[in-house]
Amino acid sequence: MQIKHTRARIAAKNLLGDTNQLLITLLIGVEGVRTGKVVKDESFKVSWNPKDLSSTSQRARRFARAAALSWAIDALDAYLGSLADRFIYDLSNLSVPLNDQLTNRSIFVKLNSLVSAISLPLSAELSLVHLAIQWRNNLIHFHAENELDKKYESFIKNNLISNESNPNKFGNLSGHDLIVDFNGGAHPKFKGVAAFIKSINTLIETLDAAIVSNLTVPAYVKGLLTDLAKQNGGKASFSRIWGEPIKDKRMKSISSLLNSLGVSVAPQDPDFTVLTEMTVKEMHQYLSLT
């Protein structure tokens, strides 16, 4: 058996989804309102009669960008928090007691703890994610005046240099302009929010690869299965799967279950074979369901 990606990453990916495309859709709709091409349909039973479409549209664009940014940060926070479950994610072989630190309420603390534990080098994505966190905090917390660590600020200004004819990995995003807008208390522009969302996706992928490399596959799979089995209807569902008398069907069902959890299997894998050859009673005992 091989872990392709953790369950935490699957959940984060489902949360993030196509956030950038959804943001673009919202902004297109808002622009339609501004120009008068989009009006409220009679079937939409709400009171809506803005006095100034231009001003309303401008504030709606800001709201959409801030909401998308907050959603993406929350997806990262959910990913990091999920890793605190030591029964599933045994990270005891890392240099620090990471599971405990990942229970902290601060996403800043959780991210720094994991980055330090896996010795993740400084990068554009890591720097932009830190900027995104501080910017989000300043947008949604009253009187917040969060500052960006100088090492991330310097990396962004010195490495995200581009123009229309010479773009970087985030298009023609200017790191210097990003920092100026942040320090000036401005709202993030679309290009910045899009870069933040892309960076969060990439960073989660990078972090997850490091987490996967530190997990023991059989123990991880056992933790996942135990957690699922103890959920509502889980034990009965597992009993049906392991109670299938035809071996090929049973193996296929267990393989599909593991694949849905981000674990790939090969028919001749010894750990997978042991799992599929368990009786229902043995499976219950293995997962401590009796």
Backbone torsions as a table, in degrees:
resi	resn	phi	psi	omega
1	MET	NA	147.9	-178.4
2	GLN	-139.1	133.7	178.8
3	ILE	-84.0	115.4	176.6
4	LYS	-79.1	-45.2	175.7
5	HIS	-161.8	155.2	-175.3
6	THR	-75.2	162.7	175.5
7	ARG	-62.9	-32.1	178.6
8	ALA	-62.7	-38.8	179.3
9	ARG	-70.2	-38.1	177.7
10	ILE	-58.5	-44.6	-179.5
11	ALA	-65.0	-42.0	179.7
12	ALA	-65.1	-39.6	179.1
13	LYS	-64.9	-37.9	177.6
14	ASN	-65.7	-35.4	178.0
15	LEU	-69.7	-45.3	-177.9
16	LEU	-71.5	-44.6	178.0
17	GLY	46.1	-130.1	178.2
18	ASP	-106.9	53.8	-176.3
19	THR	-54.8	-42.3	-179.8
20	ASN	-61.5	-42.2	179.5
21	GLN	-66.2	-37.8	177.8
22	LEU	-66.3	-38.5	177.5
23	LEU	-63.2	-43.5	178.0
24	ILE	-60.0	-42.5	178.8
25	THR	-59.6	-44.3	178.7
26	LEU	-62.3	-44.0	-177.9
27	LEU	-66.6	-35.9	175.9
28	ILE	-63.2	-42.6	178.3
29	GLY	-62.9	-42.1	179.1
30	VAL	-63.8	-40.0	177.9
31	GLU	-63.5	-36.7	176.3
32	GLY	-63.0	-37.0	176.4
33	VAL	-65.4	-43.8	-178.4
34	ARG	-60.0	-41.1	-177.1
35	THR	-84.3	-7.2	-179.7
36	GLY	85.8	3.4	179.6
37	LYS	-77.4	-22.2	178.9
38	VAL	-114.0	126.6	177.9
39	VAL	-128.2	163.7	-179.2
40	LYS	-70.8	125.7	177.1
41	ASP	-71.7	147.3	-178.4
42	GLU	-62.3	-24.6	179.8
43	SER	-74.9	-12.5	-179.1
44	PHE	-89.5	95.6	-170.3
45	LYS	-83.0	70.6	176.6
46	VAL	-138.2	160.1	176.1
47	SER	-87.1	121.5	-178.7
48	TRP	-153.2	109.9	-178.9
49	ASN	-151.4	68.1	-178.3
50	PRO	-62.9	139.0	-179.5
51	LYS	-76.9	-30.5	-177.3
52	ASP	-130.9	101.1	-177.1
53	LEU	-63.0	-35.1	-178.8
54	SER	-65.3	-47.0	179.6
55	SER	-66.6	-43.3	179.0
56	THR	-61.7	-42.0	-179.6
57	SER	-65.7	-39.7	178.9
58	GLN	-62.3	-44.5	179.1
59	ARG	-68.7	-34.0	177.6
60	ALA	-66.6	-38.3	177.3
61	ARG	-63.7	-42.9	178.4
62	ARG	-62.0	-43.7	179.9
63	PHE	-61.7	-44.7	-178.8
64	ALA	-61.5	-43.0	179.8
65	ARG	-66.4	-43.4	179.7
66	ALA	-65.3	-39.1	179.7
67	ALA	-65.9	-42.4	178.6
68	ALA	-64.2	-40.9	178.3
69	LEU	-63.3	-46.1	179.8
70	SER	-62.4	-40.6	179.3
71	TRP	-61.0	-44.0	-178.7
72	ALA	-66.6	-41.4	177.8
73	ILE	-63.5	-40.3	178.3
74	ASP	-63.9	-34.9	177.3
75	ALA	-64.4	-41.3	176.3
76	LEU	-64.8	-42.6	179.1
77	ASP	-61.0	-42.0	178.7
78	ALA	-64.3	-39.8	178.4
79	TYR	-61.0	-50.6	-177.9
80	LEU	-63.3	-41.8	-179.7
81	GLY	-64.8	-34.9	179.7
82	SER	-62.9	-31.6	-178.3
83	LEU	-70.1	-9.6	-180.0
84	ALA	-73.1	-15.3	-179.3
85	ASP	-72.0	95.2	-174.2
86	ARG	-68.1	-19.3	179.2
87	PHE	-69.1	-31.2	178.3
88	ILE	-97.0	-45.3	-176.5
89	TYR	-107.9	92.0	178.1
90	ASP	-84.2	101.1	-177.1
91	LEU	-108.7	25.6	-175.2
92	SER	-67.5	-17.3	-179.1
93	ASN	-84.4	-2.7	175.3
94	LEU	-77.5	168.3	-172.1
95	SER	-73.2	-15.2	-179.6
96	VAL	-130.8	155.7	177.9
97	PRO	-72.3	77.7	-167.5
98	LEU	-67.6	-38.4	-176.3
99	ASN	-55.6	-41.3	-179.4
100	ASP	-66.0	-41.6	-177.9
101	GLN	-68.7	-25.7	-179.4
102	LEU	-77.2	-3.3	174.6
103	THR	-89.0	-6.4	179.4
104	ASN	-60.1	144.1	-178.7
105	ARG	-71.9	-23.1	-176.8
106	SER	-82.0	122.2	176.1
107	ILE	-65.2	-30.5	177.9
108	PHE	-61.5	-46.2	179.5
109	VAL	-65.8	-44.6	-179.1
110	LYS	-61.3	-46.4	-178.6
111	LEU	-64.8	-45.8	179.8
112	ASN	-62.2	-37.6	179.9
113	SER	-62.9	-45.9	-178.9
114	LEU	-69.1	-43.4	179.2
115	VAL	-59.1	-42.2	179.1
116	SER	-67.8	-40.9	-176.7
117	ALA	-64.7	-33.8	-178.1
118	ILE	-102.4	4.8	179.0
119	SER	54.5	49.6	180.0
120	LEU	-74.6	126.2	-178.8
121	PRO	-72.4	160.0	177.7
122	LEU	-64.0	138.9	-178.8
123	SER	-150.5	170.5	177.2
124	ALA	-63.2	-42.1	-178.3
125	GLU	-64.1	-46.0	-179.9
126	LEU	-62.8	-42.7	-179.9
127	SER	-64.2	-43.4	-179.7
128	LEU	-67.6	-34.9	177.9
129	VAL	-65.9	-41.1	176.8
130	HIS	-63.4	-40.1	176.5
131	LEU	-63.6	-41.3	179.7
132	ALA	-61.1	-41.8	-179.8
133	ILE	-62.4	-48.0	-178.5
134	GLN	-66.5	-38.4	-179.6
135	TRP	-67.3	-43.4	177.2
136	ARG	-58.7	-45.1	-179.1
137	ASN	-60.2	-41.7	-179.9
138	ASN	-68.2	-28.9	-179.1
139	LEU	-75.7	-37.9	-170.4
140	ILE	-106.7	-13.3	-179.7
141	HIS	-103.8	124.1	-176.9
142	PHE	-61.0	129.8	178.6
143	HIS	64.7	15.2	177.8
144	ALA	-71.0	139.2	177.7
145	GLU	-136.0	55.0	-178.9
146	ASN	-67.2	143.1	179.0
147	GLU	-115.1	152.5	179.0
148	LEU	-90.0	135.2	176.2
149	ASP	-53.8	136.3	-174.6
150	LYS	-59.1	-31.5	-178.5
151	LYS	-68.2	-34.0	177.5
152	TYR	-75.4	-38.9	177.9
153	GLU	-61.1	-45.5	-179.7
154	SER	-64.3	-41.3	-179.4
155	PHE	-62.5	-43.8	-178.8
156	ILE	-64.1	-46.4	-177.9
157	LYS	-67.4	-36.6	-174.1
158	ASN	-87.8	-17.9	-174.5
159	ASN	-115.0	-26.0	177.8
160	LEU	-95.2	74.7	-179.5
161	ILE	-114.9	123.9	-177.7
162	SER	-161.7	169.6	172.0
163	ASN	-150.4	-177.1	-176.1
164	GLU	-58.0	-36.5	-176.4
165	SER	-89.7	-13.8	-178.2
166	ASN	-138.6	73.0	-175.8
167	PRO	-73.8	161.4	172.1
168	ASN	-104.4	-167.2	-176.4
169	LYS	-65.4	-13.4	178.3
170	PHE	-111.4	29.5	-178.8
171	GLY	80.9	-135.7	178.9
172	ASN	-102.1	34.8	177.7
173	LEU	-66.7	129.8	178.6
174	SER	-100.6	118.2	178.0
175	GLY	-63.2	-37.8	179.1
176	HIS	-61.5	-45.6	179.9
177	ASP	-65.4	-36.3	177.5
178	LEU	-58.6	-49.1	-177.9
179	ILE	-65.4	-40.1	178.1
180	VAL	-60.6	-44.9	179.2
181	ASP	-64.0	-42.7	-179.5
182	PHE	-64.0	-50.4	-178.4
183	ASN	-66.0	-24.7	179.8
184	GLY	-87.4	0.8	178.1
185	GLY	76.6	18.8	-179.6
186	ALA	-79.7	164.5	172.6
187	HIS	-78.8	144.5	178.3
188	PRO	-66.7	140.1	177.4
189	LYS	-80.9	170.6	-176.5
190	PHE	-58.3	-45.4	-178.2
191	LYS	-58.7	-38.8	179.1
192	GLY	-66.7	-46.6	179.7
193	VAL	-62.4	-41.7	178.3
194	ALA	-61.1	-40.4	178.4
195	ALA	-67.3	-37.5	178.1
196	PHE	-62.9	-46.3	-178.7
197	ILE	-63.9	-43.6	177.8
198	LYS	-61.9	-40.9	-179.6
199	SER	-66.4	-39.0	178.1
200	ILE	-63.1	-44.0	176.9
201	ASN	-58.3	-48.1	-178.3
202	THR	-66.1	-41.5	-179.0
203	LEU	-64.9	-42.4	177.6
204	ILE	-60.0	-41.5	178.1
205	GLU	-60.9	-42.9	179.9
206	THR	-66.9	-46.6	178.8
207	LEU	-61.3	-40.7	-176.8
208	ASP	-65.6	-38.0	178.1
209	ALA	-61.3	-38.5	178.4
210	ALA	-69.1	-40.5	178.0
211	ILE	-62.5	-46.6	-179.2
212	VAL	-57.8	-40.3	-177.9
213	SER	-67.6	-16.3	-179.6
214	ASN	-104.0	5.2	179.6
215	LEU	-99.0	145.1	171.8
216	THR	-88.7	119.3	-169.3
217	VAL	-57.7	-52.9	-178.4
218	PRO	-58.7	-40.4	-179.8
219	ALA	-67.2	-39.2	178.5
220	TYR	-64.2	-46.0	179.8
221	VAL	-62.7	-41.8	178.5
222	LYS	-61.3	-42.8	178.6
223	GLY	-62.4	-42.9	178.1
224	LEU	-61.7	-48.8	-177.5
225	LEU	-64.5	-39.9	178.9
226	THR	-62.4	-43.8	179.8
227	ASP	-62.8	-43.3	179.1
228	LEU	-66.3	-41.6	-177.1
229	ALA	-64.8	-29.4	-177.8
230	LYS	-86.1	-3.6	174.7
231	GLN	-79.4	166.3	-176.5
232	ASN	-56.6	119.9	179.3
233	GLY	81.0	-1.5	-176.3
234	GLY	-66.8	-44.4	-178.4
235	LYS	-62.8	-42.7	179.7
236	ALA	-65.4	-39.7	179.3
237	SER	-64.3	-44.0	179.0
238	PHE	-65.4	-37.0	179.4
239	SER	-62.5	-37.3	177.4
240	ARG	-68.0	-41.5	-178.9
241	ILE	-65.3	-52.1	-177.6
242	TRP	-74.6	-16.8	178.8
243	GLY	-86.6	-1.1	178.2
244	GLU	-64.8	119.5	-175.5
245	PRO	-72.9	-25.6	-179.4
246	ILE	-85.0	116.6	-171.6
247	LYS	-57.2	-46.6	-177.8
248	ASP	-60.5	-40.4	179.0
249	LYS	-67.2	-40.1	179.6
250	ARG	-64.2	-43.8	179.4
251	MET	-63.4	-40.3	-179.8
252	LYS	-65.2	-40.8	-179.8
253	SER	-66.3	-43.1	179.9
254	ILE	-68.2	-39.1	177.5
255	SER	-61.9	-42.9	178.9
256	SER	-64.1	-40.1	178.5
257	LEU	-61.1	-47.6	-178.8
258	LEU	-65.9	-39.7	178.4
259	ASN	-61.4	-37.0	178.5
260	SER	-66.5	-18.7	179.3
261	LEU	-98.5	5.5	177.9
262	GLY	87.7	17.6	-179.5
263	VAL	-116.2	120.6	177.5
264	SER	-92.2	152.3	-177.5
265	VAL	-134.2	155.1	172.3
266	ALA	-118.7	141.2	-175.8
267	PRO	-53.4	-33.8	-176.4
268	GLN	-94.4	6.5	-179.9
269	ASP	-64.3	124.8	-175.7
270	PRO	-62.4	-39.3	179.5
271	ASP	-66.4	-38.6	177.7
272	PHE	-67.6	-39.8	179.6
273	THR	-61.6	-45.3	178.0
274	VAL	-58.6	-42.1	-178.5
275	LEU	-64.2	-43.8	-175.5
276	THR	-76.0	-20.4	-178.4
277	GLU	-90.7	0.1	177.3
278	MET	-70.4	142.7	170.3
279	THR	-77.5	171.3	178.2
280	VAL	-59.9	-42.6	179.8
281	LYS	-63.8	-42.9	179.3
282	GLU	-65.2	-37.7	177.8
283	MET	-64.5	-41.8	177.9
284	HIS	-61.4	-42.9	179.5
285	GLN	-67.0	-41.2	-178.8
286	TYR	-61.8	-37.8	-178.3
287	LEU	-97.3	10.5	178.5
288	SER	55.2	47.7	-179.1
289	LEU	-99.9	-0.6	-177.7
290	THR	-104.3	NA	NA
